Amino acid sequence: MSVDLKGKTAIVTGASRGIGKALACTAASLGINLVIGARGQEALEETAKEIAAKFKVQVLPVVCDVTKLEDLENLVNSVKKKFGQVDILINNAGVSSQYPFQDQPIEDFERLAHTNYLGYVRLIRLVINDMIKDKSGAIINMVSGSTLCDPLPRNFIVYSSLKVGLRAFSKALFWELRDKGIKVTSILPGVTDTDLTGKLQEITNDTSRLMTTEAIENAVRFALTQPANVCPLEIAVINQTTPWTAPVIPFQQKHPGK
């Protein structure tokens, strides 16, 4: 039997669009109140209003750049002030950068590391002691289906190696916290049709090879609604026709705005 999550509180990062917005809606559909974070204030506030009106839950938008520790601290403090505690953390914020390694701008490295790895780890650190005190909590980290590949897909090696680190961290954190009533789940999605991939040119000649967010939403819903003694450690959601052996992103990729 699934658990009743009505009245619980969740943080969702990168929530103003794409996968993050879809997952915020998923949580709201379960009766969970939300604190949603993203960098763009206007889109974030519009998303908050839309979700609150549709699902009849409380939604607090908090502008947050996950690369900045002070923003993460403000995000957590905003949750405590509004709702008292964080029951669920959905770490989703992410940026992508695809280049042959020798061509990748060095400044990309820090941005990728702070967003796709440190942002997750820091935010978990800020909420984890309260979860331990309550002997309850759920942490969901959006990792990447590319971490299933060996070797990692070309042009993705910096992005994907950080996601490999996040996957390893998440798995270790599960074992460290499993006796404290806290669940840690990694979601490993394949290439998904969102703004993140939409910014790249010539992603694929056949857009049916890209997943929608629906399967990822279902995976998160499954993880959140399992009984207290069940934790899905990892859920891989891969489009069966995505050609990881010949990655969707072309080798000679043009980057808009560069």
PyMOL commands that set and color helices and strands:
alter all, ss='L'
color gray80, all
select helices_A, chain A and resi 18-29+41-55+69-83+101-103+107-134+145-148+157-180+195-198+207-209+214-224
alter helices_A, ss='H'
color red, helices_A
select strands_A, chain A and resi 9-13+33-38+59-63+88-91+137-142+182-189+234-237
alter strands_A, ss='S'
color yellow, strands_A
deselect
rebuild
show_as cartoon
